Amino acid sequence: MTALPHDRTAYFISDGTGITAETFGMSLLSQFDDLKTRNVRLPFTDSPAKAHEAVARINLAAQNDGRRPLVFSTLANPEISGIVQTANAEYLDLIGTFVQRLEGELGRKASRGVGQFHRIKSPDAYQARIDAINFSLSHDDGQQHAELGTADVILVGVSRCGKTPTSLYLSIQHGIKAANYPLIPEDFDRMRLPEVLYQYKHKLFGLTITPERLHEVRSERRPDSRYASLENCRDEVRQAESMMRREGVSMLSTTTKSIEEIAATILTVIEMDDVVPPIV
């Protein structure tokens, strides 16, 4: 029998998007080093017919793999959840496990409504997220200065250190108006931040990166260029970090951190109390 490229098949099943089930499930699976999984999301499983289809898929995977799949579920409807639990799999109920305990503690029954978390409950919060996304897109890479004063945070750092993806993540996930501004050789020659940023210095947060990693990233975009050379990367990183320390700008290395970790650190530093609930 040919060896499988994975140890188990993991299903993330939900009556909604499946994002919550996948996020929670992947967090649990990450605790097992070297475990290789084939990941399958089964969203919008919101009827008995779809539940039976899911059971058939799960059982087929069990037969083909020779091992029981892992099923991470956020199915709110007890009937649909009960059907899926008949599959030949290890079923982890990420809703029922905790909802029952909360019902006991709160002394009230949960609504067990489908797609409750991702439903737009606050038009204001939804609009704040859209506004933040538009703001971050229009203030990417120092494109414009208009309304820069309304930014919640302004990320600074050398080109390709992770400013743009972090800005977009903050806006999409948390409704943060995040601008970002590159530090370029002209700034290093003057030994000053871009002049427009001084009036917003209290909003600045610096991102840095090791020269070696920066060299790798830039080489993918512009190989064999002065811009991507290790020597230039070392010089830019050194000068950028020196400038940020001199100006009292908090900074974080993105070299070994995920966007989620970077964003969590930034949120802690800027201490915002009215962050839009994240998408999970």
N, C-alpha and C positions, 0 to 999 in steps of 0.2 A: 504494500500500500504506500502510495506517495505521501511523503511527509507534508503536512499542511503548513502554510506560511504564518499561521496564527495558532495561538493556544486555545482560544475560545472565540465564539461569536457573541458580541454584546449588542443587545437591542435596547433602544431608548424609545419607549412608547408613551404616547400622550394623546389626550383628546384635543390638545392645542398644537402649538408649533413643535413641541418636543425639545425646545432649547433648554428648559429647566432640567428635564430628565437627563439630557446629555451632559450638561454642565455638572450636575451633582454626580452622575454616574462616572464621568471621567475623573472627577476629583477623587472618588473612592478607588478607582482602578489605578490611579497614579501612585497609590501607596504600595503597589506590588511591583517591585523592580523586575525588569526584563519580561514582564507579561505582555504578550503580543495579542491584540484583539482585532477582530474584524468588526468594525462598528457600523451599525445600521440604525437609522432613525426612522420610526414609524409614526409620523404626525397625524393629527386629525382622525384618530381612531375613536369615533364618537357615536358608533352604532353597533348593535350586536353582530350585524353582517360583517363589518370591518374588523371586529374583534375576532371572529372566526377565521377571517382571512389571515390575520396576524398569527393566530395559533398554527395555521397550516404552514406558514413561512418559518416559524420558530421550530416546529417539529421537523421540517425538512432539513434545516440547518443542523439539528441534533443528529439526524440520521447521517448526513454527509460528513459532519465533523467527527462523529463517533464520541462526542462529548456534549453534555447539556449546555445550551447557551445561557448567558446571563441576561436577565430582563430587568431593566431599570424603568419603573413605571411612575408616571404622575397622573394616572387615570383617576378622575374624581368620582365617576359614576360606579357605584358598587357592583351593579349588574355586569357592566362591561369589563370591569376589573376581574370579576369572578370568572368570566369566560376565558380571559387571557391566562389566568392562573392554572387552567387545565392543561396548558402546554407543558411539554417535557423540557422544563427549564428551571433554573434557580430564579425565582421571582422576588424582586425587592420592591416593595410598595413604598415609594417615597412620600406619598400623601397620606395614605391610611395609617401608617406607622405613627405619625405625629399628630394627625388631626384628632384621632381618638383621645390621645392624652390631653390635647388642648380643650376638647369638648368637656372632659372631666374637670379640668382646672378652671375653665371659664363658666361652667354651669350652663352652657348653651350649645345647641346643635349647629354644626357647620352647614352652609348652604349646599355644599358639594356641587357647585355650579361648574359648568365646562368653561375652560379658558379664562378663569377669573383673573389670573395674574396679568395677562397680556391685554385684557380689555382696557380701553381708554376710559378711565374713571374720572380724570380731571382734564378738561379741555385746556386749562391754563398750563398744566404741566406738559401736555403734549406740545402745545405751541412753543413753550420755553425750549423744548428739545429741538424743534425745527429751527427756531431762531438761532440757537447755539450752533447748529450744524452750518447754517448759512454764514454765520459770523466767522467760524473757523475756516471755511472754504475761502471766503473773501479776504481773510487776513493771514493766509498761508504764505510763508517765506517772505514776509515784509511787503506784500503786494500793495497794501494801502495803509494809510495812517488814520483815515476817517474813523471816528468812533472807537479809537484804540483805548480811550479812557473808560469805555464800558466793559472792557475785557475783564474776566475774572482772574486770568493768569496769562502771562506772556512768556513763552518758552524761548530761551536763547541758547545758541550753541553753534558749533561748526556745521557745515553742510554734511548731510547724511548721517547725523548722529541719532536720528529718531524723532525729531521735532514734529514733523507732519503726521505720522501715524498716531503719535501720542495725543496731539491736538484733536484729531478726528475722533479718537476713542473717547476722550473726555467729553466731547460734545454729544456724540451719539449715545453713549452709555449713561452719562450723568448730567447732561444739559448744561455743561460748563462752556462759557464763551472763552475759548482758548485761542489766542493768537500765537504766532511763532515768528521769530526773527533770526536770520543767519548772522553769525559773526564771520566777517570776511577779512582778507589780507589788508584792505584799506583801514579797517578798524584797528588792526594790530599795529599798523604803521603809525597811526595817531595815538595809540595806546589808550583809546577811549571807546566806550560803547557807542553805538549809533546815537546821534544827538537826540533824536525823537524819543528815545527810551528813558532819558533821565527824569522826565516829569512823571513817569510811571514806574520808577525804580522799585517801589514797594510791591509791584505786581510781578516782578521778574522771577523766573525760576530757570536755573541753568541745567542743561543736559550735556554730558560729556561721554567719552568713549575711549577705549584704548586705541593707540595708533595702529596696532596690528589689525584689530577688527575693522577700523575705519578704512584701512588700506584694502581689505577684502571687499567691503561694501562698495567702495568707490571704483574698484577695479572691474566690478561687474557692469558698471555703467560706462566708464571711460577707461578701458584698459590701456596700459603703457603710456599714460599721460602724466604730466607734472602734477596735476590735480590729485591723481590717485597714488602717486609715489609714496613709499613708506617714509622717506625723508621729509616730504612736505606734510604728510599726516602727523608725524611727530611734532613738527614745528607748529602747526596750527593748533593741535590739542594742547601743547605746552602753553602757548600764548593765550588761548581761550581760557584755560583753567586759571592762569595767572591773573588775567583781567577780571574774571568773575570773583576770585578771592579778594582782589584789591577793591572791587566795588561792593563787596559784601553781599553778593548774590548766592543764595543757596543753590547747591548743585548736586546732581546724582549721576552716577555712571550707568549707562544703558547696556553696557557690554554683555552682561550675563543675566539681565532682568527681562521678564516678559513685559508687554505693554500694560497688562493688568497690574503688575507690581509697581511699575513706574507711576501709573495713574493713582494707585492707592497712596503712594508716598506723597505725590503732589497734593492730593486732597487733604492729607493729614497736615501738610505744611501750611496750605492756604486757609485751613480751618473754616470752610464754608458750612453754614448751618441749613441752607435752603437748597441743597443739591436735589435734583430730580431723581426719583428712585431708579436704580439701574435696570437695564434689560438683562434678564438671565434666562 
